[in-house]
Amino acid sequence: MEPHGHHAKARRLERSVEKLKAEADFEMIIEGCYAASVQYIALICDRRRRRHLDTHKGLTKFLDEADLPDLAASFRELELLRTSRYYGGQTNGKAAKEAKRILAEIKTKLH
């Protein structure tokens, strides 16, 4: 996918996430933030390194090898949140809010 495609997809995913409620829809918020972050990271990688990975599998390793530790750390944090909270079933909305925070952090790296 071309960079503009990643950006458009990330924005669509984010708009969908914003329609959801933290407590009632926490699983979908976390998954949506995760998916949007993959798209934003692809865009950032294209801008910084002129290459990206089109999948989440192996993404942290790719980011480490591309010398992008800031993105690797943020994505690692989101992956941990996704597996520990999403699959662990924290239903109070805190995990959803944290996923949004991490996504916002990744977006700051666009510039």
MARLUM-242944 format. One record per residue (C-alpha): residue number from 1; residue in one letter; x, y, z. Coordinates in nm, 2 decimals, always signed. Layout:
// MARLUM-242944
R   nr  rest      c1      c2      c3
R  NUM     A       X       Y       Z
...
This chain:
// MARLUM-242944
R   nr  rest      c1      c2      c3
R    1     M   +0.00   +0.00   +0.00
R    2     E   +0.12   +0.35   -0.08
R    3     P   +0.17   +0.60   +0.21
R    4     H   -0.15   +0.80   +0.13
R    5     G   -0.34   +0.47   +0.16
R    6     H   -0.20   +0.40   +0.50
R    7     H   -0.28   +0.75   +0.62
R    8     A   -0.64   +0.73   +0.49
R    9     K   -0.70   +0.38   +0.64
R   10     A   -0.56   +0.49   +0.98
R   11     R   -0.79   +0.80   +0.98
R   12     R   -1.09   +0.58   +0.89
R   13     L   -1.01   +0.34   +1.17
R   14     E   -0.96   +0.62   +1.42
R   15     R   -1.30   +0.78   +1.32
R   16     S   -1.46   +0.44   +1.39
R   17     V   -1.29   +0.41   +1.73
R   18     E   -1.42   +0.75   +1.83
R   19     K   -1.78   +0.64   +1.79
R   20     L   -1.74   +0.37   +2.06
R   21     K   -1.77   +0.39   +2.44
R   22     A   -1.47   +0.30   +2.65
R   23     E   -1.65   +0.07   +2.90
R   24     A   -1.90   -0.09   +2.66
R   25     D   -1.67   -0.13   +2.36
R   26     F   -1.33   -0.17   +2.51
R   27     E   -1.23   -0.47   +2.29
R   28     M   -1.31   -0.29   +1.97
R   29     I   -1.14   +0.03   +2.08
R   30     I   -0.82   -0.16   +2.16
R   31     E   -0.83   -0.35   +1.83
R   32     G   -0.91   -0.04   +1.64
R   33     C   -0.63   +0.15   +1.80
R   34     Y   -0.40   -0.14   +1.73
R   35     A   -0.50   -0.15   +1.36
R   36     A   -0.47   +0.22   +1.32
R   37     S   -0.13   +0.22   +1.48
R   38     V   +0.00   -0.03   +1.23
R   39     Q   -0.11   +0.20   +0.95
R   40     Y   +0.04   +0.51   +1.11
R   41     I   +0.37   +0.33   +1.18
R   42     A   +0.38   +0.22   +0.81
R   43     L   +0.35   +0.59   +0.71
R   44     I   +0.61   +0.70   +0.96
R   45     C   +0.85   +0.43   +0.85
R   46     D   +0.80   +0.54   +0.49
R   47     R   +0.88   +0.90   +0.58
R   48     R   +1.18   +0.82   +0.80
R   49     R   +1.33   +0.51   +0.63
R   50     R   +1.16   +0.49   +0.29
R   51     R   +1.03   +0.14   +0.37
R   52     H   +0.77   -0.02   +0.59
R   53     L   +0.62   -0.35   +0.70
R   54     D   +0.26   -0.41   +0.59
R   55     T   +0.17   -0.64   +0.88
R   56     H   +0.19   -0.63   +1.26
R   57     K   +0.37   -0.97   +1.28
R   58     G   +0.73   -0.90   +1.33
R   59     L   +0.67   -0.52   +1.34
R   60     T   +0.86   -0.45   +1.67
R   61     K   +1.16   -0.64   +1.54
R   62     F   +1.14   -0.45   +1.21
R   63     L   +1.13   -0.12   +1.40
R   64     D   +1.43   -0.22   +1.62
R   65     E   +1.63   -0.32   +1.31
R   66     A   +1.53   +0.01   +1.13
R   67     D   +1.67   +0.20   +1.43
R   68     L   +1.33   +0.34   +1.53
R   69     P   +1.33   +0.27   +1.90
R   70     D   +1.06   +0.53   +1.98
R   71     L   +0.81   +0.35   +1.76
R   72     A   +0.92   +0.01   +1.87
R   73     A   +0.86   +0.11   +2.24
R   74     S   +0.52   +0.25   +2.17
R   75     F   +0.40   -0.04   +1.96
R   76     R   +0.54   -0.29   +2.22
R   77     E   +0.34   -0.11   +2.48
R   78     L   +0.02   -0.14   +2.27
R   79     E   +0.09   -0.50   +2.20
R   80     L   +0.12   -0.58   +2.57
R   81     L   -0.19   -0.39   +2.64
R   82     R   -0.38   -0.57   +2.37
R   83     T   -0.28   -0.92   +2.49
R   84     S   -0.29   -0.86   +2.87
R   85     R   -0.60   -0.65   +2.89
R   86     Y   -0.80   -0.74   +2.58
R   87     Y   -0.77   -1.11   +2.63
R   88     G   -0.76   -1.07   +3.01
R   89     G   -1.10   -0.90   +2.99
R   90     Q   -1.05   -0.57   +3.18
R   91     T   -1.40   -0.42   +3.13
R   92     N   -1.37   -0.09   +3.31
R   93     G   -1.27   +0.12   +3.01
R   94     K   -0.92   +0.19   +3.14
R   95     A   -0.75   -0.03   +2.88
R   96     A   -0.95   +0.14   +2.61
R   97     K   -0.83   +0.48   +2.73
R   98     E   -0.47   +0.36   +2.75
R   99     A   -0.49   +0.23   +2.39
R  100     K   -0.61   +0.57   +2.27
R  101     R   -0.33   +0.74   +2.46
R  102     I   -0.07   +0.51   +2.29
R  103     L   -0.22   +0.57   +1.95
R  104     A   -0.20   +0.94   +2.01
R  105     E   +0.16   +0.90   +2.11
R  106     I   +0.24   +0.72   +1.79
R  107     K   +0.07   +0.99   +1.58
R  108     T   +0.29   +1.25   +1.73
R  109     K   +0.58   +1.08   +1.56
R  110     L   +0.43   +1.16   +1.22
R  111     H   +0.60   +1.50   +1.22
